[in-house]
Amino acid sequence: MTYLRFINARGASARTFDVYESAHRQYLAHLASTGCPDDVRSFTPETIESWTTALQARGLKASSTGTMLAALTSLGQYGVKAKHDGRYILAENPMMRVHRPKRHRPREKYLSRDELLAFLSVKAAAPERLAVDLLVDTALRASEVANANTEDVRPDKGPHGERVILSVRMKGGGHRETTLGAEVAGRLLESLKFREAKPTDPLLVTVTGARFTRTSLSDTVIRLAKRAGITRIPVRAHVLRHSVATLASVAGGELSVIAAMLNHTDTQTVQKYIHRSAGVDAVRESVRRLLRPEEPGPS
């Protein structure tokens, strides 16, 4: 409990605190089940490896087991730096001698068209629906969308009529303009009008009116994907970029164009996004057509 109070005082997020508290509680329960006392002398590589084996026997995934072990790693780091009665609690961190289970990442890091359609049709609060739809519509990074303000959106007269432009600050510091789809643009402008948003107000807000962050956007994506029944892979915001890039490839987009759509200058990086082997706006529209439920398309 001393350690948990320590990380709480140092500003650990509520989510981190809950994960660490759960890991420590379960580890102590394992010690008790094996007859080991709740004592610092029981905090050894052997008991940790025994607990790891028990977690995996329960069917816990390697990634989840790794998260639990990360909590013990942090506890060990605290122990080698903290003193009790004038002496350091631990001489060394026992986690240094423990092998973590190897994570087997899924080969496919993208959603099929049918999965994306299910994700886009799942019930969600209006602010969340708008946020995730904007992510899919633009294929922007969650941080780029989260950091955008109302002043970053403007109407524009393009060669094919009125359009709405979103200017974002890219990873690396540059700026890039993205043309929004008509349907998402309409809902976004309506939302800003309803909120009476000022130029420096956040472009997207949560149901409580707070600015979306990169983390809260990704958490929203994870939650809605689970609600849509998508459990094949963990669906975070970045998976949506992979998914849109893959659909753009299916729609016939060239590598350099898809790179521009994703705000990448390195086509080799973009190849990691494309799992199947026109201008940016044209490719975006092709993807939007593929994501209309009435439109037939590859899955």
C-alpha positions in Angstrom: 0.0 0.0 0.0 2.9 2.3 0.6 4.0 2.0 -3.0 0.5 2.6 -4.3 0.3 5.8 -2.2 3.6 6.7 -3.7 2.6 6.4 -7.3 -0.7 8.1 -6.6 1.2 11.1 -5.0 3.4 11.2 -8.1 0.4 11.8 -10.3 -0.3 8.3 -11.8 -3.5 8.3 -13.8 -6.5 6.6 -12.4 -6.2 3.9 -15.0 -2.6 3.2 -14.2 -3.4 3.1 -10.5 -6.2 0.6 -11.0 -4.0 -1.7 -13.1 -1.1 -1.6 -10.6 -3.4 -2.1 -7.6 -5.1 -5.1 -9.3 -1.7 -6.6 -10.2 -0.3 -6.2 -6.7 -3.5 -7.7 -5.2 -3.4 -10.7 -7.5 0.3 -11.3 -6.8 -0.3 -11.2 -3.1 -3.2 -13.7 -3.5 -0.9 -16.0 -5.4 1.7 -15.8 -2.6 -0.9 -16.7 -0.1 -2.1 -19.6 -2.2 1.4 -21.0 -2.4 2.1 -20.6 1.3 4.5 -17.7 1.0 4.2 -14.9 3.5 3.3 -11.3 2.6 6.9 -10.2 3.1 9.5 -8.5 1.0 11.6 -11.7 1.2 8.9 -13.4 -0.9 9.4 -10.9 -3.7 11.8 -13.1 -5.7 12.2 -14.2 -9.3 10.9 -17.7 -8.4 7.6 -16.5 -7.0 7.2 -14.0 -9.9 7.8 -16.8 -12.4 5.4 -19.0 -10.6 2.7 -16.3 -10.7 3.4 -15.7 -14.4 2.8 -19.4 -15.1 -0.4 -19.3 -13.1 -1.6 -16.3 -15.1 -1.0 -18.0 -18.4 -2.6 -21.2 -17.1 -5.7 -19.1 -16.6 -5.6 -18.1 -20.2 -4.3 -14.6 -19.8 -2.8 -13.3 -23.0 0.9 -12.5 -23.1 0.2 -8.8 -23.6 -2.0 -8.7 -20.5 0.5 -10.8 -18.5 3.2 -8.3 -19.5 1.1 -5.4 -18.2 0.8 -7.2 -14.8 4.5 -7.8 -14.7 5.1 -4.1 -15.6 3.4 -3.3 -12.3 5.8 -5.5 -10.4 8.8 -4.0 -12.3 7.7 -0.6 -11.1 7.3 -1.9 -7.6 10.9 -3.3 -7.7 12.2 0.0 -9.0 10.6 1.7 -6.0 12.1 -0.9 -3.6 15.7 -0.4 -4.7 15.4 3.4 -4.2 13.2 3.6 -1.0 14.5 3.1 2.5 13.0 1.5 5.6 14.7 2.0 9.0 17.6 3.5 7.2 18.2 0.6 4.8 17.1 0.1 1.2 14.0 -2.1 0.9 15.5 -4.2 -1.9 19.1 -4.8 -2.9 18.1 -5.4 -6.5 14.9 -5.5 -8.6 13.9 -9.2 -8.9 12.2 -8.5 -12.2 15.6 -8.1 -13.8 15.9 -11.9 -13.6 12.4 -12.7 -15.0 11.7 -13.3 -18.7 8.5 -11.8 -19.9 6.2 -13.9 -22.1 6.7 -13.3 -25.8 3.9 -11.4 -27.4 2.5 -12.8 -30.6 1.2 -9.8 -32.5 -1.6 -10.5 -35.0 -0.4 -10.4 -38.6 -3.4 -8.3 -39.6 -3.5 -4.9 -38.0 -6.4 -3.6 -39.9 -10.2 -4.0 -40.0 -12.0 -5.5 -43.0 -14.6 -3.4 -44.8 -17.4 -5.3 -43.0 -15.8 -4.7 -39.6 -15.4 -1.0 -40.3 -19.0 -0.8 -41.3 -20.0 -2.5 -38.0 -17.7 -0.2 -36.1 -19.3 2.9 -37.9 -22.8 1.7 -37.2 -22.6 0.9 -33.5 -24.6 3.1 -31.2 -22.5 5.9 -29.5 -23.0 9.2 -27.9 -23.0 12.0 -30.5 -19.6 13.5 -29.5 -18.0 10.1 -29.6 -19.7 9.2 -32.9 -18.4 12.4 -34.5 -14.9 11.9 -33.2 -14.4 8.4 -34.4 -16.2 9.1 -37.7 -13.7 12.0 -38.3 -10.8 9.7 -37.6 -12.1 7.2 -40.2 -13.0 9.9 -42.7 -9.6 11.6 -42.6 -7.3 8.8 -41.5 -5.5 11.4 -39.4 -3.6 10.5 -36.3 -5.5 10.7 -33.0 -3.1 13.4 -31.8 -3.6 15.5 -34.9 -7.4 15.4 -34.4 -7.3 15.9 -30.7 -5.0 19.0 -30.9 -7.1 20.7 -33.6 -9.1 23.8 -32.7 -12.3 25.3 -34.2 -10.2 27.9 -36.1 -8.5 25.0 -38.0 -11.7 24.3 -39.9 -12.7 26.6 -42.8 -15.0 26.4 -45.9 -13.3 26.6 -49.3 -14.4 26.8 -52.9 -12.7 24.0 -54.7 -12.8 23.1 -58.4 -15.8 20.8 -57.8 -17.8 23.2 -55.5 -17.9 24.0 -51.8 -15.8 21.9 -49.4 -14.6 22.0 -45.8 -10.9 22.0 -45.0 -9.3 20.9 -41.8 -5.7 22.1 -41.2 -3.8 20.0 -38.7 -0.3 20.2 -37.1 1.4 17.0 -38.2 3.9 14.8 -36.3 7.2 16.6 -36.8 5.7 20.1 -36.7 4.5 20.8 -40.2 0.9 21.6 -41.2 -1.3 19.7 -43.7 -4.8 20.4 -45.0 -7.4 17.7 -45.4 -10.7 17.8 -47.2 -13.5 16.5 -45.1 -16.3 14.3 -46.4 -19.5 16.2 -46.9 -21.5 14.1 -44.3 -18.9 14.4 -41.5 -18.2 18.0 -42.4 -21.9 18.8 -42.0 -22.1 17.2 -38.6 -18.9 18.8 -37.5 -20.1 22.3 -38.4 -23.5 21.7 -36.8 -21.7 20.6 -33.6 -19.5 23.7 -33.5 -22.6 25.9 -34.1 -24.5 24.2 -31.3 -21.6 24.6 -28.9 -21.1 28.2 -30.0 -17.4 27.3 -30.2 -14.9 30.0 -30.2 -11.9 29.9 -32.6 -9.5 28.6 -29.9 -12.0 26.1 -28.5 -11.2 22.4 -29.2 -12.5 21.0 -32.4 -13.8 17.9 -30.7 -15.1 17.5 -27.2 -16.2 14.5 -25.0 -19.7 14.0 -23.7 -18.6 16.1 -20.6 -17.4 19.0 -22.8 -13.7 18.4 -22.2 -11.2 18.3 -25.1 -10.5 14.8 -26.5 -6.9 13.7 -25.9 -5.0 11.1 -28.0 -5.5 8.6 -25.1 -9.2 9.3 -24.7 -9.8 9.1 -28.4 -8.1 5.7 -28.5 -10.0 4.5 -25.5 -13.2 5.5 -27.2 -12.3 3.6 -30.3 -11.4 0.5 -28.2 -14.8 0.7 -26.3 -16.9 1.1 -29.5 -15.0 -1.7 -31.3 -15.8 -4.1 -28.5 -19.4 -2.9 -28.5 -19.5 -3.7 -32.2 -18.3 -7.2 -31.4 -14.8 -6.8 -32.9 -12.5 -8.9 -30.7 -10.2 -10.4 -33.3 -7.5 -7.7 -32.6 -7.3 -4.8 -30.2 -8.8 -1.9 -32.1 -7.1 1.4 -31.2 -7.1 4.7 -33.1 -4.0 3.7 -35.1 -5.7 0.6 -36.4 -8.2 2.9 -38.1 -5.3 4.4 -40.1 -4.1 1.0 -41.2 -7.7 0.1 -42.1 -8.3 3.2 -44.2 -4.9 2.9 -45.9 -5.8 -0.7 -46.8 -9.1 0.3 -48.3 -7.4 3.1 -50.2 -5.1 0.5 -51.7 -8.2 -1.7 -52.6 -9.7 1.4 -54.2 -6.7 1.7 -56.5 -4.8 4.5 -54.8 -1.1 4.7 -55.6 1.5 4.4 -52.8 2.6 8.0 -53.1 -1.0 9.2 -52.9 -1.8 7.1 -49.9 1.3 8.4 -48.2 0.1 12.0 -48.8 -3.4 11.0 -47.5 -1.7 9.7 -44.3 0.5 12.8 -44.0 3.6 10.7 -44.5 6.6 11.6 -46.7 8.2 8.2 -46.5 6.5 5.6 -48.7 8.4 2.8 -47.0 6.6 3.6 -43.8 3.2 3.6 -45.6 3.9 0.1 -46.9 3.5 -1.1 -43.3 -0.1 0.3 -43.4 -1.1 -1.4 -46.6 -2.0 -5.0 -46.4 -3.1 -5.5 -50.0 -1.4 -4.8 -52.8 -5.7 9.6 -58.6 -5.3 12.4 -56.2 -5.7 12.4 -52.4 -9.2 13.7 -52.5 -10.3 11.2 -55.1 -8.9 8.3 -53.1 -10.5 9.6 -49.9 -13.9 9.7 -51.8 -13.3 6.1 -53.0 -12.8 5.0 -49.5 -15.9 6.8 -48.3 -17.9 5.1 -51.1 -16.6 1.7 -49.9 -17.8 2.5 -46.4 -21.4 3.3 -47.4 -23.4 0.2 -46.4 -25.3 0.2 -49.7 -22.1 0.1 -51.7 -20.8 -3.4 -52.6 -17.1 -3.8 -51.9 -14.4 -6.2 -50.9 -14.1 -7.3 -47.3 
